Amino acid sequence: MKMCLECSKELSKDEIGINKKMLGKNTKEFLCIDCLSRFLNTDTEILQEKIIQFKEEGCTLF
Ligand SMILES: [Zn+2]
């Protein structure tokens, strides 16, 4: 199980997927959705929407 680099929270498959999508496929460092939204200077709601959007597109990372 992967954990958030910042707060050590356990990460869901969706969170790992959005990290790969936003930070690049080969990223080895993962952030939970809260820390990722802070890192990217955006809202968690926007990231949640992106996860849904990527799933609908049938992205293989999810
Ligand atoms: Zn975190």
N, CA, C, O and the ligand as a Tripos MOL2 file, in Angstrom:
@<TRIPOS>MOLECULE
protein
  249   247    63     0     0
PROTEIN
NO_CHARGES

@<TRIPOS>ATOM
      1 N           0.8400   -1.2030    0.0000 N.3       1 MET1
      2 CA          0.0000    0.0000    0.0000 C.3       1 MET1
      3 C           0.8690    1.2460    0.0000 C.2       1 MET1
      4 O           1.7750    1.3800    0.8220 O.2       1 MET1
      5 N           0.5930    2.1480   -0.9160 N.am      2 LYS2
      6 CA          1.3600    3.3910   -0.9990 C.3       2 LYS2
      7 C           0.7950    4.4220   -0.0310 C.2       2 LYS2
      8 O          -0.3960    4.4290    0.2790 O.2       2 LYS2
      9 N           1.6850    5.2890    0.4340 N.am      3 MET3
     10 CA          1.2610    6.2980    1.3810 C.3       3 MET3
     11 C           1.6250    7.6860    0.8820 C.2       3 MET3
     12 O           2.5380    7.8640    0.0760 O.2       3 MET3
     13 N           0.8810    8.6610    1.3860 N.am      4 CYS4
     14 CA          1.1490   10.0490    1.0110 C.3       4 CYS4
     15 C           2.5130   10.4770    1.5380 C.2       4 CYS4
     16 O           2.8530   10.2310    2.6950 O.2       4 CYS4
     17 N           3.2790   11.1150    0.6760 N.am      5 LEU5
     18 CA          4.6150   11.5950    1.0170 C.3       5 LEU5
     19 C           4.5710   12.6470    2.1230 C.2       5 LEU5
     20 O           5.4910   12.7450    2.9350 O.2       5 LEU5
     21 N           3.5020   13.4230    2.1470 N.am      6 GLU6
     22 CA          3.3790   14.5380    3.0830 C.3       6 GLU6
     23 C           2.8150   14.1220    4.4360 C.2       6 GLU6
     24 O           3.3730   14.4440    5.4840 O.2       6 GLU6
     25 N           1.6980   13.4000    4.3940 N.am      7 CYS7
     26 CA          0.9810   13.1520    5.6510 C.3       7 CYS7
     27 C           0.8520   11.6670    5.9870 C.2       7 CYS7
     28 O           0.2210   11.3090    6.9820 O.2       7 CYS7
     29 N           1.4500   10.7970    5.1550 N.am      8 SER8
     30 CA          1.4690    9.3480    5.4200 C.3       8 SER8
     31 C           0.1000    8.6920    5.4300 C.2       8 SER8
     32 O          -0.0530    7.5890    5.9560 O.2       8 SER8
     33 N          -0.8810    9.3420    4.8650 N.am      9 LYS9
     34 CA         -2.2060    8.7360    4.7270 C.3       9 LYS9
     35 C          -2.1380    7.6380    3.6610 C.2       9 LYS9
     36 O          -1.4290    7.7770    2.6640 O.2       9 LYS9
     37 N          -2.8740    6.5590    3.8760 N.am     10 GLU10
     38 CA         -2.9330    5.5200    2.8500 C.3      10 GLU10
     39 C          -3.6470    6.0330    1.6140 C.2      10 GLU10
     40 O          -4.6480    6.7430    1.7100 O.2      10 GLU10
     41 N          -3.1280    5.6710    0.4630 N.am     11 LEU11
     42 CA         -3.6810    6.1920   -0.7780 C.3      11 LEU11
     43 C          -4.5910    5.1840   -1.4580 C.2      11 LEU11
     44 O          -4.3240    3.9820   -1.4710 O.2      11 LEU11
     45 N          -5.6730    5.7040   -2.0240 N.am     12 SER12
     46 CA         -6.5620    4.8590   -2.8190 C.3      12 SER12
     47 C          -6.0000    4.7430   -4.2270 C.2      12 SER12
     48 O          -5.1040    5.4910   -4.6190 O.2      12 SER12
     49 N          -6.5340    3.8040   -4.9710 N.am     13 LYS13
     50 CA         -6.1320    3.6060   -6.3610 C.3      13 LYS13
     51 C          -6.3970    4.8660   -7.1870 C.2      13 LYS13
     52 O          -5.6190    5.2200   -8.0730 O.2      13 LYS13
     53 N          -7.5000    5.5280   -6.8830 N.am     14 ASP14
     54 CA         -7.8450    6.7770   -7.5790 C.3      14 ASP14
     55 C          -6.8030    7.8530   -7.3280 C.2      14 ASP14
     56 O          -6.4080    8.5800   -8.2390 O.2      14 ASP14
     57 N          -6.3610    7.9420   -6.0700 N.am     15 GLU15
     58 CA         -5.3800    8.9640   -5.7140 C.3      15 GLU15
     59 C          -4.0460    8.6990   -6.4140 C.2      15 GLU15
     60 O          -3.3880    9.6270   -6.8850 O.2      15 GLU15
     61 N          -3.6580    7.4390   -6.4750 N.am     16 ILE16
     62 CA         -2.4230    7.0820   -7.1780 C.3      16 ILE16
     63 C          -2.5570    7.4110   -8.6610 C.2      16 ILE16
     64 O          -1.6240    7.9120   -9.2890 O.2      16 ILE16
     65 N          -3.7270    7.1230   -9.2020 N.am     17 GLY17
     66 CA         -3.9780    7.4210  -10.6100 C.3      17 GLY17
     67 C          -3.8800    8.9010  -10.9390 C.2      17 GLY17
     68 O          -3.2910    9.2880  -11.9480 O.2      17 GLY17
     69 N          -4.4610    9.7220  -10.0800 N.am     18 ILE18
     70 CA         -4.4550   11.1650  -10.3490 C.3      18 ILE18
     71 C          -3.0380   11.7360  -10.1880 C.2      18 ILE18
     72 O          -2.6670   12.6840  -10.8790 O.2      18 ILE18
     73 N          -2.2610   11.1610   -9.2840 N.am     19 ASN19
     74 CA         -0.8440   11.5630   -9.1580 C.3      19 ASN19
     75 C          -0.0970   11.3140  -10.4580 C.2      19 ASN19
     76 O           0.6360   12.1720  -10.9490 O.2      19 ASN19
     77 N          -0.2990   10.1190  -11.0030 N.am     20 LYS20
     78 CA          0.3800    9.7550  -12.2530 C.3      20 LYS20
     79 C          -0.0600   10.6730  -13.3850 C.2      20 LYS20
     80 O           0.7310   11.0650  -14.2420 O.2      20 LYS20
     81 N          -1.3350   10.9990  -13.3600 N.am     21 LYS21
     82 CA         -1.8960   11.8500  -14.4060 C.3      21 LYS21
     83 C          -1.3400   13.2830  -14.3020 C.2      21 LYS21
     84 O          -1.0070   13.9020  -15.3130 O.2      21 LYS21
     85 N          -1.2470   13.7890  -13.0850 N.am     22 MET22
     86 CA         -0.8560   15.1850  -12.8880 C.3      22 MET22
     87 C           0.6660   15.3670  -12.8240 C.2      22 MET22
     88 O           1.1870   16.4000  -13.2430 O.2      22 MET22
     89 N           1.3700   14.3720  -12.3040 N.am     23 LEU23
     90 CA          2.8170   14.5360  -12.0700 C.3      23 LEU23
     91 C           3.6640   13.7350  -13.0510 C.2      23 LEU23
     92 O           4.8900   13.8450  -13.0570 O.2      23 LEU23
     93 N           3.0100   12.9370  -13.8710 N.am     24 GLY24
     94 CA          3.7500   12.1160  -14.8340 C.3      24 GLY24
     95 C           3.7030   10.6530  -14.4460 C.2      24 GLY24
     96 O           3.7340   10.2990  -13.2670 O.2      24 GLY24
     97 N           3.6280    9.8140  -15.4590 N.am     25 LYS25
     98 CA          3.4380    8.3810  -15.2890 C.3      25 LYS25
     99 C           4.5220    7.7210  -14.4310 C.2      25 LYS25
    100 O           4.2660    6.7390  -13.7340 O.2      25 LYS25
    101 N           5.7300    8.2740  -14.4940 N.am     26 ASN26
    102 CA          6.8530    7.6210  -13.8140 C.3      26 ASN26
    103 C           7.1150    8.1610  -12.4180 C.2      26 ASN26
    104 O           8.1350    7.8460  -11.8040 O.2      26 ASN26
    105 N           6.1890    8.9770  -11.9160 N.am     27 THR27
    106 CA          6.4110    9.5260  -10.5870 C.3      27 THR27
    107 C           6.4810    8.4090   -9.5380 C.2      27 THR27
    108 O           5.7120    7.4470   -9.5640 O.2      27 THR27
    109 N           7.4310    8.5780   -8.6210 N.am     28 LYS28
    110 CA          7.6060    7.5830   -7.5570 C.3      28 LYS28
    111 C           7.0480    8.1180   -6.2410 C.2      28 LYS28
    112 O           6.9260    7.3910   -5.2560 O.2      28 LYS28
    113 N           6.7190    9.3910   -6.2520 N.am     29 GLU29
    114 CA          6.2440   10.0360   -5.0430 C.3      29 GLU29
    115 C           4.7740   10.3790   -5.2120 C.2      29 GLU29
    116 O           4.3700   10.9960   -6.1970 O.2      29 GLU29
    117 N           3.9930    9.9690   -4.2400 N.am     30 PHE30
    118 CA          2.5490   10.1390   -4.3370 C.3      30 PHE30
    119 C           2.0240   10.9730   -3.1870 C.2      30 PHE30
    120 O           2.5150   10.8930   -2.0610 O.2      30 PHE30
    121 N           1.0310   11.7650   -3.4880 N.am     31 LEU31
    122 CA          0.3740   12.5900   -2.4780 C.3      31 LEU31
    123 C          -1.1020   12.2270   -2.4140 C.2      31 LEU31
    124 O          -1.7090   11.8600   -3.4200 O.2      31 LEU31
    125 N          -1.6700   12.3340   -1.2180 N.am     32 CYS32
    126 CA         -3.1140   12.1340   -1.1220 C.3      32 CYS32
    127 C          -3.8070   13.3130   -1.7950 C.2      32 CYS32
    128 O          -3.1630   14.3030   -2.1420 O.2      32 CYS32
    129 N          -5.0990   13.2080   -1.9730 N.am     33 ILE33
    130 CA         -5.7980   14.2310   -2.7560 C.3      33 ILE33
    131 C          -5.7370   15.5990   -2.0740 C.2      33 ILE33
    132 O          -5.7100   16.6260   -2.7530 O.2      33 ILE33
    133 N          -5.7150   15.6210   -0.7500 N.am     34 ASP34
    134 CA         -5.6180   16.9020   -0.0300 C.3      34 ASP34
    135 C          -4.2610   17.5570   -0.2580 C.2      34 ASP34
    136 O          -4.1860   18.7440   -0.5780 O.2      34 ASP34
    137 N          -3.1910   16.7870   -0.0940 N.am     35 CYS35
    138 CA         -1.8430   17.3290   -0.2590 C.3      35 CYS35
    139 C          -1.5750   17.6410   -1.7280 C.2      35 CYS35
    140 O          -0.9030   18.6240   -2.0400 O.2      35 CYS35
    141 N          -2.0910   16.8180   -2.6240 N.am     36 LEU36
    142 CA         -1.9030   17.0540   -4.0600 C.3      36 LEU36
    143 C          -2.5860   18.3530   -4.4830 C.2      36 LEU36
    144 O          -2.0390   19.1170   -5.2780 O.2      36 LEU36
    145 N          -3.7740   18.5990   -3.9550 N.am     37 SER37
    146 CA         -4.4810   19.8240   -4.3300 C.3      37 SER37
    147 C          -3.7090   21.0500   -3.8410 C.2      37 SER37
    148 O          -3.6600   22.0690   -4.5300 O.2      37 SER37
    149 N          -3.1130   20.9540   -2.6650 N.am     38 ARG38
    150 CA         -2.3010   22.0540   -2.1480 C.3      38 ARG38
    151 C          -1.0620   22.2380   -3.0320 C.2      38 ARG38
    152 O          -0.6940   23.3520   -3.4060 O.2      38 ARG38
    153 N          -0.4370   21.1040   -3.3480 N.am     39 PHE39
    154 CA          0.7740   21.1180   -4.1810 C.3      39 PHE39
    155 C           0.5070   21.7460   -5.5460 C.2      39 PHE39
    156 O           1.3390   22.4890   -6.0670 O.2      39 PHE39
    157 N          -0.6480   21.4480   -6.1200 N.am     40 LEU40
    158 CA         -0.9820   21.9520   -7.4520 C.3      40 LEU40
    159 C          -1.7340   23.2810   -7.3840 C.2      40 LEU40
    160 O          -2.1010   23.8590   -8.4070 O.2      40 LEU40
    161 N          -1.9540   23.7510   -6.1500 N.am     41 ASN41
    162 CA         -2.6540   25.0130   -5.9700 C.3      41 ASN41
    163 C          -4.0640   24.9770   -6.5480 C.2      41 ASN41
    164 O          -4.4900   25.9070   -7.2330 O.2      41 ASN41
    165 N          -4.7640   23.9160   -6.2710 N.am     42 THR42
    166 CA         -6.1190   23.7610   -6.7850 C.3      42 THR42
    167 C          -7.0270   23.2120   -5.6800 C.2      42 THR42
    168 O          -6.5810   23.0330   -4.5470 O.2      42 THR42
    169 N          -8.2650   22.9500   -5.9960 N.am     43 ASP43
    170 CA         -9.2040   22.4300   -5.0020 C.3      43 ASP43
    171 C          -9.3500   20.9270   -5.1340 C.2      43 ASP43
    172 O          -9.2220   20.3800   -6.2290 O.2      43 ASP43
    173 N          -9.6200   20.2550   -4.0160 N.am     44 THR44
    174 CA         -9.8340   18.8100   -4.0680 C.3      44 THR44
    175 C         -11.0180   18.4770   -4.9730 C.2      44 THR44
    176 O         -11.0340   17.4400   -5.6370 O.2      44 THR44
    177 N         -12.0210   19.3830   -4.9910 N.am     45 GLU45
    178 CA        -13.2010   19.1400   -5.8350 C.3      45 GLU45
    179 C         -12.7930   19.0270   -7.3030 C.2      45 GLU45
    180 O         -13.3180   18.1980   -8.0460 O.2      45 GLU45
    181 N         -11.8570   19.8680   -7.7010 N.am     46 ILE46
    182 CA        -11.4070   19.8490   -9.0960 C.3      46 ILE46
    183 C         -10.6930   18.5370   -9.4080 C.2      46 ILE46
    184 O         -10.8710   17.9630  -10.4830 O.2      46 ILE46
    185 N          -9.8910   18.0720   -8.4640 N.am     47 LEU47
    186 CA         -9.1910   16.7980   -8.6700 C.3      47 LEU47
    187 C         -10.1770   15.6330   -8.7040 C.2      47 LEU47
    188 O         -10.0360   14.7110   -9.5070 O.2      47 LEU47
    189 N         -11.1880   15.6860   -7.8150 N.am     48 GLN48
    190 CA        -12.2230   14.6350   -7.8080 C.3      48 GLN48
    191 C         -12.9310   14.5770   -9.1580 C.2      48 GLN48
    192 O         -13.1920   13.5030   -9.7000 O.2      48 GLN48
    193 N         -13.2330   15.7550   -9.6810 N.am     49 GLU49
    194 CA        -13.8910   15.8210  -10.9880 C.3      49 GLU49
    195 C         -13.0000   15.2540  -12.0750 C.2      49 GLU49
    196 O         -13.4730   14.5730  -12.9850 O.2      49 GLU49
    197 N         -11.7080   15.5340  -11.9780 N.am     50 LYS50
    198 CA        -10.7680   15.0180  -12.9660 C.3      50 LYS50
    199 C         -10.7060   13.4890  -12.9140 C.2      50 LYS50
    200 O         -10.6350   12.8280  -13.9500 O.2      50 LYS50
    201 N         -10.7350   12.9340  -11.6920 N.am     51 ILE51
    202 CA        -10.7190   11.4740  -11.5330 C.3      51 ILE51
    203 C         -11.9150   10.8660  -12.2620 C.2      51 ILE51
    204 O         -11.7840    9.8880  -12.9980 O.2      51 ILE51
    205 N         -13.0870   11.4710  -12.0390 N.am     52 ILE52
    206 CA        -14.3130   10.9800  -12.6860 C.3      52 ILE52
    207 C         -14.1850   11.0770  -14.2080 C.2      52 ILE52
    208 O         -14.5380   10.1620  -14.9520 O.2      52 ILE52
    209 N         -13.6640   12.2290  -14.6310 N.am     53 GLN53
    210 CA        -13.4770   12.4840  -16.0650 C.3      53 GLN53
    211 C         -12.5310   11.4550  -16.6940 C.2      53 GLN53
    212 O         -12.8120   10.9220  -17.7670 O.2      53 GLN53
    213 N         -11.4180   11.1820  -16.0260 N.am     54 PHE54
    214 CA        -10.4400   10.2260  -16.5570 C.3      54 PHE54
    215 C         -11.0330    8.8220  -16.6100 C.2      54 PHE54
    216 O         -10.7800    8.0600  -17.5440 O.2      54 PHE54
    217 N         -11.8180    8.4960  -15.5990 N.am     55 LYS55
    218 CA        -12.4740    7.1790  -15.5760 C.3      55 LYS55
    219 C         -13.4280    7.0230  -16.7500 C.2      55 LYS55
    220 O         -13.4890    5.9770  -17.3970 O.2      55 LYS55
    221 N         -14.1720    8.0980  -17.0050 N.am     56 GLU56
    222 CA        -15.1260    8.0650  -18.1150 C.3      56 GLU56
    223 C         -14.4240    7.9200  -19.4540 C.2      56 GLU56
    224 O         -14.9460    7.3140  -20.3900 O.2      56 GLU56
    225 N         -13.2160    8.4990  -19.5230 N.am     57 GLU57
    226 CA        -12.4300    8.3850  -20.7500 C.3      57 GLU57
    227 C         -11.7810    7.0080  -20.8910 C.2      57 GLU57
    228 O         -11.1960    6.6790  -21.9230 O.2      57 GLU57
    229 N         -11.9010    6.2120  -19.8190 N.am     58 GLY58
    230 CA        -11.3300    4.8710  -19.8310 C.3      58 GLY58
    231 C          -9.8220    4.8580  -19.6970 C.2      58 GLY58
    232 O          -9.1370    4.0000  -20.2550 O.2      58 GLY58
    233 N          -9.3120    5.8350  -18.9380 N.am     59 CYS59
    234 CA         -7.8710    5.9150  -18.7380 C.3      59 CYS59
    235 C          -7.3540    4.6630  -18.0450 C.2      59 CYS59
    236 O          -7.9560    4.1910  -17.0810 O.2      59 CYS59
    237 N          -6.2420    4.1250  -18.5320 N.am     60 THR60
    238 CA         -5.7180    2.8690  -18.0040 C.3      60 THR60
    239 C          -5.0650    3.0210  -16.6350 C.2      60 THR60
    240 O          -4.7620    2.0220  -15.9820 O.2      60 THR60
    241 N          -4.8460    4.2590  -16.1940 N.am     61 LEU61
    242 CA         -4.2140    4.4740  -14.8980 C.3      61 LEU61
    243 C          -5.1910    4.2720  -13.7360 C.2      61 LEU61
    244 O          -4.7920    4.2100  -12.5730 O.2      61 LEU61
    245 N          -6.4950    4.1710  -14.0820 N.am     62 PHE62
    246 CA         -7.4810    4.0260  -13.0210 C.3      62 PHE62
    247 C          -8.0830    2.6290  -12.9900 C.2      62 PHE62
    248 O          -8.9350    2.3430  -12.1490 O.2      62 PHE62
    249 ZN         -1.3740   13.8030    2.3110 Zn       63 ZN63
@<TRIPOS>BOND
     1     1     2 1
     2     2     3 1
     3     3     4 2
     4     3     5 am
     5     5     6 1
     6     6     7 1
     7     7     8 2
     8     7     9 am
     9     9    10 1
    10    10    11 1
    11    11    12 2
    12    11    13 am
    13    13    14 1
    14    14    15 1
    15    15    16 2
    16    15    17 am
    17    17    18 1
    18    18    19 1
    19    19    20 2
    20    19    21 am
    21    21    22 1
    22    22    23 1
    23    23    24 2
    24    23    25 am
    25    25    26 1
    26    26    27 1
    27    27    28 2
    28    27    29 am
    29    29    30 1
    30    30    31 1
    31    31    32 2
    32    31    33 am
    33    33    34 1
    34    34    35 1
    35    35    36 2
    36    35    37 am
    37    37    38 1
    38    38    39 1
    39    39    40 2
    40    39    41 am
    41    41    42 1
    42    42    43 1
    43    43    44 2
    44    43    45 am
    45    45    46 1
    46    46    47 1
    47    47    48 2
    48    47    49 am
    49    49    50 1
    50    50    51 1
    51    51    52 2
    52    51    53 am
    53    53    54 1
    54    54    55 1
    55    55    56 2
    56    55    57 am
    57    57    58 1
    58    58    59 1
    59    59    60 2
    60    59    61 am
    61    61    62 1
    62    62    63 1
    63    63    64 2
    64    63    65 am
    65    65    66 1
    66    66    67 1
    67    67    68 2
    68    67    69 am
    69    69    70 1
    70    70    71 1
    71    71    72 2
    72    71    73 am
    73    73    74 1
    74    74    75 1
    75    75    76 2
    76    75    77 am
    77    77    78 1
    78    78    79 1
    79    79    80 2
    80    79    81 am
    81    81    82 1
    82    82    83 1
    83    83    84 2
    84    83    85 am
    85    85    86 1
    86    86    87 1
    87    87    88 2
    88    87    89 am
    89    89    90 1
    90    90    91 1
    91    91    92 2
    92    91    93 am
    93    93    94 1
    94    94    95 1
    95    95    96 2
    96    95    97 am
    97    97    98 1
    98    98    99 1
    99    99   100 2
   100    99   101 am
   101   101   102 1
   102   102   103 1
   103   103   104 2
   104   103   105 am
   105   105   106 1
   106   106   107 1
   107   107   108 2
   108   107   109 am
   109   109   110 1
   110   110   111 1
   111   111   112 2
   112   111   113 am
   113   113   114 1
   114   114   115 1
   115   115   116 2
   116   115   117 am
   117   117   118 1
   118   118   119 1
   119   119   120 2
   120   119   121 am
   121   121   122 1
   122   122   123 1
   123   123   124 2
   124   123   125 am
   125   125   126 1
   126   126   127 1
   127   127   128 2
   128   127   129 am
   129   129   130 1
   130   130   131 1
   131   131   132 2
   132   131   133 am
   133   133   134 1
   134   134   135 1
   135   135   136 2
   136   135   137 am
   137   137   138 1
   138   138   139 1
   139   139   140 2
   140   139   141 am
   141   141   142 1
   142   142   143 1
   143   143   144 2
   144   143   145 am
   145   145   146 1
   146   146   147 1
   147   147   148 2
   148   147   149 am
   149   149   150 1
   150   150   151 1
   151   151   152 2
   152   151   153 am
   153   153   154 1
   154   154   155 1
   155   155   156 2
   156   155   157 am
   157   157   158 1
   158   158   159 1
   159   159   160 2
   160   159   161 am
   161   161   162 1
   162   162   163 1
   163   163   164 2
   164   163   165 am
   165   165   166 1
   166   166   167 1
   167   167   168 2
   168   167   169 am
   169   169   170 1
   170   170   171 1
   171   171   172 2
   172   171   173 am
   173   173   174 1
   174   174   175 1
   175   175   176 2
   176   175   177 am
   177   177   178 1
   178   178   179 1
   179   179   180 2
   180   179   181 am
   181   181   182 1
   182   182   183 1
   183   183   184 2
   184   183   185 am
   185   185   186 1
   186   186   187 1
   187   187   188 2
   188   187   189 am
   189   189   190 1
   190   190   191 1
   191   191   192 2
   192   191   193 am
   193   193   194 1
   194   194   195 1
   195   195   196 2
   196   195   197 am
   197   197   198 1
   198   198   199 1
   199   199   200 2
   200   199   201 am
   201   201   202 1
   202   202   203 1
   203   203   204 2
   204   203   205 am
   205   205   206 1
   206   206   207 1
   207   207   208 2
   208   207   209 am
   209   209   210 1
   210   210   211 1
   211   211   212 2
   212   211   213 am
   213   213   214 1
   214   214   215 1
   215   215   216 2
   216   215   217 am
   217   217   218 1
   218   218   219 1
   219   219   220 2
   220   219   221 am
   221   221   222 1
   222   222   223 1
   223   223   224 2
   224   223   225 am
   225   225   226 1
   226   226   227 1
   227   227   228 2
   228   227   229 am
   229   229   230 1
   230   230   231 1
   231   231   232 2
   232   231   233 am
   233   233   234 1
   234   234   235 1
   235   235   236 2
   236   235   237 am
   237   237   238 1
   238   238   239 1
   239   239   240 2
   240   239   241 am
   241   241   242 1
   242   242   243 1
   243   243   244 2
   244   243   245 am
   245   245   246 1
   246   246   247 1
   247   247   248 2
@<TRIPOS>SUBSTRUCTURE
     1 MET1         2 RESIDUE 1 A MET
     2 LYS2         6 RESIDUE 1 A LYS
     3 MET3        10 RESIDUE 1 A MET
     4 CYS4        14 RESIDUE 1 A CYS
     5 LEU5        18 RESIDUE 1 A LEU
     6 GLU6        22 RESIDUE 1 A GLU
     7 CYS7        26 RESIDUE 1 A CYS
     8 SER8        30 RESIDUE 1 A SER
     9 LYS9        34 RESIDUE 1 A LYS
    10 GLU10       38 RESIDUE 1 A GLU
    11 LEU11       42 RESIDUE 1 A LEU
    12 SER12       46 RESIDUE 1 A SER
    13 LYS13       50 RESIDUE 1 A LYS
    14 ASP14       54 RESIDUE 1 A ASP
    15 GLU15       58 RESIDUE 1 A GLU
    16 ILE16       62 RESIDUE 1 A ILE
    17 GLY17       66 RESIDUE 1 A GLY
    18 ILE18       70 RESIDUE 1 A ILE
    19 ASN19       74 RESIDUE 1 A ASN
    20 LYS20       78 RESIDUE 1 A LYS
    21 LYS21       82 RESIDUE 1 A LYS
    22 MET22       86 RESIDUE 1 A MET
    23 LEU23       90 RESIDUE 1 A LEU
    24 GLY24       94 RESIDUE 1 A GLY
    25 LYS25       98 RESIDUE 1 A LYS
    26 ASN26      102 RESIDUE 1 A ASN
    27 THR27      106 RESIDUE 1 A THR
    28 LYS28      110 RESIDUE 1 A LYS
    29 GLU29      114 RESIDUE 1 A GLU
    30 PHE30      118 RESIDUE 1 A PHE
    31 LEU31      122 RESIDUE 1 A LEU
    32 CYS32      126 RESIDUE 1 A CYS
    33 ILE33      130 RESIDUE 1 A ILE
    34 ASP34      134 RESIDUE 1 A ASP
    35 CYS35      138 RESIDUE 1 A CYS
    36 LEU36      142 RESIDUE 1 A LEU
    37 SER37      146 RESIDUE 1 A SER
    38 ARG38      150 RESIDUE 1 A ARG
    39 PHE39      154 RESIDUE 1 A PHE
    40 LEU40      158 RESIDUE 1 A LEU
    41 ASN41      162 RESIDUE 1 A ASN
    42 THR42      166 RESIDUE 1 A THR
    43 ASP43      170 RESIDUE 1 A ASP
    44 THR44      174 RESIDUE 1 A THR
    45 GLU45      178 RESIDUE 1 A GLU
    46 ILE46      182 RESIDUE 1 A ILE
    47 LEU47      186 RESIDUE 1 A LEU
    48 GLN48      190 RESIDUE 1 A GLN
    49 GLU49      194 RESIDUE 1 A GLU
    50 LYS50      198 RESIDUE 1 A LYS
    51 ILE51      202 RESIDUE 1 A ILE
    52 ILE52      206 RESIDUE 1 A ILE
    53 GLN53      210 RESIDUE 1 A GLN
    54 PHE54      214 RESIDUE 1 A PHE
    55 LYS55      218 RESIDUE 1 A LYS
    56 GLU56      222 RESIDUE 1 A GLU
    57 GLU57      226 RESIDUE 1 A GLU
    58 GLY58      230 RESIDUE 1 A GLY
    59 CYS59      234 RESIDUE 1 A CYS
    60 THR60      238 RESIDUE 1 A THR
    61 LEU61      242 RESIDUE 1 A LEU
    62 PHE62      246 RESIDUE 1 A PHE
    63 ZN63       249 GROUP 0 **** ****
